[in-house]
Amino acid sequence: MTNPATTTQQGGAIPAQPGPREATGVTDSAIPGTKPGPGQAVAARLHGDPAAVGGGSGARSAENAAIPGLGSSVAFGPGHVPGAVIPGAGPSGKPGSRPTVKLREADPDDPPRYAPEWLELREPADAAARANDLLDPLRIRLANLPGKSGVVIHDLGCGTGSMGRWLAPCLDGAQHWILHDRDPYLLHFAAVSSPRSAADGSRVTVETRRGDVARLTSDALQGASLVTASALLDVLTREEIDTLAAACAGAGCPALLTLSVAGRVELTPSHPLDAELVQAFNDHQRRDGLLGPDAVTAAAEAFSEHGATVRLHPSPWRLGPEQAALTEQWLRGWVGAAVEERPELRAEADVYLTNRLAALAAGELRVTVHHVDLLALSRPAGGAS
């Protein structure tokens, strides 16, 4: 990335693509400007190539391939070790590192921290949790935009595109989504599985931009109607959140930022170690100056200071027997991060995890993971109402 102040655009608009079972001719050329690499492997898998996508727990065979958001179940292929934590669900990579979106420049050999399997696994829970109550004020703002030629939506840290799959069908009118992420592999997933149409049947198109979403400027958001992100704020620093708020204010566009961790977890039945693990996990989230559970408060303050009207709404995951696969991965990652932060908890935590997984297998465990969604309505550029 040559310019740290903006994202790097790769190619222009491309139409939303058919789903993976219908795709024809989907290669990296579908995203102009990309080079052969992980995306090419994804395209091959869409066409039934039996070669698995390489790379640790991200490897899966073609018959188990599934693009997130299209209703298929998660199946882990030969690269997945039973009982292991999928990258993104908990500590992974180098010892002492923490899983975050690859927002900043990193070692070229550093693998993506979020595996598509993890993003696919959490997508239904994310969709069920997001605060629908924030959509009406957002629709009113978008309906009052001048021009009425459609909206331009920037999705920051888009991952596999779950935000677009949830939001695009909730909004009327033509939409052009600009998908931002540092991982070309995930960008390809997002592009080929993006929605085809809006709520009223209007066309939805997408383009991809690979770059550092933590340093967006108002220039990069020029012409934006909306900025969205999911599970992003808690992996930003206070400075980066202020930069994001300033960019949205400068562009005069609202921001819908969903599923920020709130620092509270409730497990039923309860256990004496719950509170210690919650605290240790929260401390782990705050490593390296990141805000973790403090992020949504910091974001509300930052957007307010830049003149936006801010609305907050709870968006908890409610996990029961129907979400056992997600609950298992979340639980392993949650306990793993807590132990990485406080190694002295390991012996107790190992017993705790064994017992919790047994309760999960028996259908006796319920978990509520609290998140908060934020809608910031910045003053429109030019002072329009």
C-alpha positions in Angstrom: 0.0 0.0 0.0 1.7 3.1 -1.2 -0.6 5.8 0.2 -1.4 5.3 3.9 -4.0 8.0 3.9 -6.5 6.3 1.6 -7.6 2.9 0.5 -6.2 1.5 -2.8 -8.8 1.0 -5.4 -8.5 -2.1 -7.5 -10.7 -1.9 -10.6 -14.1 -0.4 -11.2 -17.7 -1.4 -10.8 -18.7 -5.0 -11.4 -22.2 -6.3 -11.4 -23.4 -8.5 -8.5 -22.5 -12.1 -9.4 -24.7 -15.2 -9.4 -24.4 -17.5 -6.5 -21.7 -20.2 -6.4 -23.9 -23.1 -7.6 -24.8 -21.0 -10.7 -21.6 -19.2 -11.3 -20.1 -19.3 -14.8 -16.7 -17.9 -15.7 -16.0 -16.5 -12.3 -12.2 -15.9 -12.0 -10.0 -13.2 -10.6 -10.7 -11.2 -13.7 -14.2 -10.6 -12.3 -12.4 -8.1 -10.0 -10.4 -6.0 -12.4 -6.8 -5.3 -11.2 -6.4 -8.4 -9.0 -3.6 -10.8 -9.5 -3.8 -14.6 -9.6 -3.8 -15.8 -6.0 -6.2 -16.9 -3.3 -9.2 -15.6 -5.2 -8.3 -17.8 -8.1 -8.5 -20.8 -5.8 -11.9 -19.7 -4.7 -13.1 -19.4 -8.3 -11.8 -22.8 -9.1 -13.6 -24.2 -6.1 -16.9 -22.6 -7.3 -16.5 -24.6 -10.5 -16.0 -27.9 -8.7 -12.2 -28.1 -8.9 -11.4 -30.9 -6.3 -8.3 -29.1 -5.2 -8.8 -27.6 -1.7 -8.1 -24.0 -1.0 -4.7 -24.0 0.7 -3.9 -22.5 4.0 -4.3 -24.0 7.4 -7.8 -24.3 8.8 -9.1 -22.4 5.7 -8.6 -25.5 3.5 -11.8 -27.3 2.3 -12.6 -29.7 -0.5 -14.8 -28.6 -3.4 -17.7 -30.7 -2.3 -17.7 -29.0 1.1 -17.3 -25.5 -0.4 -19.9 -22.9 0.5 -20.0 -19.2 -0.1 -21.1 -17.5 3.1 -24.7 -16.3 3.4 -26.2 -18.7 0.9 -27.8 -21.0 3.4 -25.3 -23.9 3.3 -23.9 -25.5 6.4 -20.3 -25.1 7.4 -18.1 -28.2 6.7 -14.4 -28.2 7.7 -12.1 -30.0 5.4 -8.8 -31.8 5.8 -7.0 -28.7 6.9 -9.1 -28.4 10.0 -8.0 -30.1 13.2 -11.0 -31.2 15.4 -11.1 -29.1 18.5 -8.9 -26.3 17.0 -10.0 -22.7 16.9 -10.8 -21.4 13.5 -8.7 -18.2 12.8 -10.8 -15.3 13.9 -12.7 -17.1 16.7 -9.8 -16.9 19.1 -6.0 -16.5 19.4 -4.2 -17.7 16.3 -1.0 -17.2 14.4 2.2 -16.2 16.2 2.3 -16.6 20.0 1.0 -13.5 21.7 -0.8 -12.2 18.7 -4.5 -11.5 18.7 -7.0 -12.0 16.0 -8.0 -8.8 14.2 -8.9 -7.7 10.8 -5.7 -7.0 8.8 -6.3 -3.3 9.0 -2.6 -2.2 9.0 0.5 -3.1 7.1 1.8 -6.5 8.2 4.5 -9.1 7.5 3.7 -10.4 4.0 3.9 -13.9 5.3 1.3 -13.1 8.0 -1.8 -15.1 7.1 -5.3 -13.6 7.1 -6.6 -13.6 10.7 -10.3 -14.3 9.8 -10.9 -17.6 8.0 -14.0 -17.7 5.7 -15.3 -20.6 7.8 -15.5 -18.4 10.9 -17.2 -15.6 9.1 -19.7 -18.1 7.5 -20.3 -19.7 10.9 -21.2 -16.5 12.6 -23.2 -14.9 9.7 -26.7 -16.2 10.8 -26.2 -15.1 14.4 -24.9 -11.7 13.2 -28.0 -11.2 11.0 -30.4 -12.2 13.8 -28.6 -9.9 16.2 -28.3 -6.6 14.2 -30.6 -3.9 15.4 -33.5 -3.5 12.9 -34.8 -0.6 14.9 -31.9 1.5 13.5 -33.1 0.9 9.9 -36.1 3.3 9.8 -34.1 6.4 10.7 -31.4 5.3 8.2 -34.1 4.8 5.5 -35.5 8.3 6.1 -32.0 9.8 5.7 -31.3 7.9 2.5 -34.7 8.7 1.1 -34.0 12.4 1.6 -30.7 12.4 -0.4 -30.7 14.7 -3.4 -30.6 13.2 -6.9 -32.4 10.0 -6.2 -30.1 8.1 -8.6 -29.2 5.5 -6.1 -27.0 5.2 -3.1 -23.3 4.5 -2.7 -22.4 2.4 0.3 -18.9 1.8 1.6 -18.5 -1.5 3.6 -15.4 -1.3 5.7 -13.6 -4.5 6.6 -16.2 -6.3 4.6 -14.9 -9.8 5.1 -17.0 -12.2 3.1 -19.7 -9.5 2.6 -22.3 -10.5 5.2 -23.2 -6.9 5.9 -24.2 -6.4 2.3 -26.2 -9.6 2.2 -28.1 -8.4 5.3 -28.6 -4.7 4.5 -28.9 -4.5 0.7 -32.3 -6.4 0.7 -33.6 -4.1 3.5 -33.1 -0.9 1.4 -35.0 0.4 -1.6 -33.4 1.8 -4.7 -30.3 1.2 -6.7 -27.2 0.5 -4.7 -23.5 0.5 -5.4 -21.5 -1.2 -2.7 -17.8 -0.4 -2.4 -16.2 -3.3 -0.4 -13.0 -2.5 1.6 -10.7 -5.2 3.1 -7.0 -6.0 3.2 -7.6 -9.6 2.3 -8.1 -10.3 -1.5 -9.3 -13.8 -0.7 -12.2 -12.4 1.4 -12.9 -9.6 -1.1 -13.4 -12.3 -3.8 -15.9 -14.1 -1.5 -17.7 -10.9 -0.9 -17.9 -10.0 -4.6 -19.2 -13.2 -5.9 -21.8 -13.6 -3.2 -23.1 -10.1 -3.1 -26.9 -9.5 -3.5 -28.3 -9.0 -6.9 -31.2 -6.7 -6.0 -32.5 -4.3 -3.4 -35.8 -4.6 -1.5 -37.8 -3.1 -4.4 -35.9 -5.1 -7.1 -33.5 -2.3 -8.0 -30.1 -3.3 -9.2 -27.2 -3.8 -6.7 -23.6 -3.5 -8.0 -20.3 -3.9 -6.2 -16.6 -3.0 -6.5 -13.7 -3.9 -4.3 -11.0 -1.7 -2.7 -8.1 -3.4 -1.0 -6.4 -1.2 1.6 -6.2 0.2 5.1 -9.7 1.0 6.2 -8.5 2.4 9.5 -7.1 5.5 7.7 -10.0 6.5 5.5 -10.3 10.2 4.7 -13.3 12.3 3.6 -11.8 12.4 0.1 -11.9 8.6 0.0 -15.6 8.8 1.0 -16.5 11.5 -1.6 -19.9 10.8 -2.9 -20.7 8.2 -0.2 -24.3 7.9 0.9 -23.5 5.5 3.8 -20.6 3.9 5.6 -21.2 0.5 7.1 -19.1 -2.0 9.1 -19.6 -5.1 11.2 -17.5 -6.2 14.2 -15.0 -3.5 13.4 -14.9 -0.8 16.0 -13.5 -3.0 18.8 -10.3 -3.7 16.7 -9.6 0.0 16.3 -7.6 2.5 18.4 -9.1 5.7 19.7 -7.2 7.7 17.1 -8.5 5.4 14.3 -12.1 5.8 15.5 -11.7 9.6 15.5 -10.3 9.4 12.0 -13.3 7.4 10.9 -15.7 9.8 12.5 -14.0 12.8 11.0 -14.0 11.2 7.5 -17.8 10.5 7.7 -18.4 14.0 9.0 -16.3 15.5 6.2 -18.2 13.5 3.6 -21.5 14.3 5.2 -22.6 10.6 5.2 -24.2 8.5 8.0 -22.5 5.4 9.4 -24.1 2.2 10.5 -21.6 0.3 12.6 -22.9 -3.0 14.0 -21.9 -5.8 16.4 -19.3 -4.0 18.5 -18.5 -6.1 21.6 -19.9 -4.7 24.8 -17.7 -6.6 27.3 -20.6 -8.6 28.8 -21.2 -12.3 28.4 -23.9 -14.4 30.2 -23.7 -18.2 30.3 -26.6 -20.3 31.6 -26.1 -22.2 33.8 -23.6 -19.8 35.5 -20.2 -20.8 36.8 -17.9 -19.2 39.4 -15.1 -18.7 36.8 -17.4 -16.8 34.3 -16.6 -13.3 35.7 -12.8 -13.9 35.7 -12.8 -15.1 32.1 -14.9 -12.2 31.0 -12.5 -9.7 32.6 -9.4 -11.5 31.2 -11.0 -11.6 27.7 -11.8 -7.9 27.8 -8.3 -7.1 28.9 -7.0 -9.2 25.9 -9.3 -7.2 23.6 -7.6 -4.0 24.8 -4.1 -5.1 23.9 -1.8 -2.8 21.8 -4.0 0.2 22.4 -7.1 -1.3 20.8 -10.4 -0.3 22.4 -12.2 -3.6 22.6 -15.3 -3.3 24.7 -14.7 0.4 25.2 -15.0 1.1 21.4 -18.7 1.8 21.0 -18.6 4.4 23.8 -15.5 6.0 22.2 -17.2 6.0 18.8 -20.4 7.6 20.1 -18.3 10.3 21.7 -16.2 10.8 18.5 -19.2 11.0 16.1 -21.0 13.4 18.5 -18.0 15.6 18.7 -18.0 15.8 14.9 -21.7 17.0 15.0 -23.5 13.7 14.3 -26.7 12.5 15.9 -25.9 9.1 17.5 -28.2 6.3 18.3 -27.2 3.1 20.0 -29.1 -0.2 20.2 -28.2 -3.6 21.8 -27.5 -6.4 19.3 -26.7 -9.5 21.4 -25.9 -13.0 20.0 -28.3 -15.4 21.7 -26.8 -18.9 21.3 -28.5 -22.1 22.1 -28.5 -25.7 20.8 -29.4 -24.6 17.3 -26.1 -22.7 17.1 -23.9 -25.4 18.7 -21.1 -25.2 16.1 -20.8 -21.4 16.5 -21.0 -21.7 20.3 -18.2 -24.2 20.4 -15.9 -22.1 18.3 -16.8 -19.0 20.2 -16.3 -20.7 23.5 -12.9 -22.2 22.6 -11.7 -18.8 21.3 -13.1 -16.9 24.3 -11.5 -19.1 26.8 -8.3 -19.2 24.8 -8.0 -15.5 24.7 -8.6 -15.2 28.4 -5.9 -17.7 29.1 -3.5 -16.0 26.8 -4.1 -12.8 28.8 -3.9 -14.6 32.2 -1.8 -17.8 31.9 -2.4 -18.6 35.6 -6.0 -19.5 34.7 -5.0 -22.3 32.4 -5.6 -25.3 34.7 -9.0 -24.1 35.9 -9.9 -22.9 32.4 -9.1 -26.3 30.9 -11.6 -28.0 33.3 -14.1 -25.2 32.7 -13.9 -25.6 28.9 -14.3 -29.4 29.1 -17.4 -29.0 31.3 -18.9 -26.3 29.2 -18.4 -28.2 26.0 -20.1 -31.3 27.6 -23.0 -29.1 28.6 -23.2 -27.7 25.0 -23.2 -31.2 23.6 -26.0 -32.2 25.9 -28.1 -29.2 24.8 -27.9 -27.6 28.3 -25.8 -24.5 27.6 -27.1 -21.0 26.6 -24.9 -18.1 25.9 -25.7 -14.4 25.4 -22.8 -12.4 23.9 -23.6 -8.7 24.2 -22.9 -6.3 21.3 -24.1 -2.8 20.5 -25.0 -1.3 17.1 -24.4 2.4 16.4 -26.1 4.7 13.8 -24.4 8.0 13.4 -26.3 10.6 11.3 -23.7 13.1 10.3 -24.8 16.5 9.0 -25.2 16.2 5.2 -22.5 17.9 3.2 -23.5 21.4 2.1 -25.8 21.9 5.1 -28.8 20.2 3.5 -31.4 18.8 5.9 
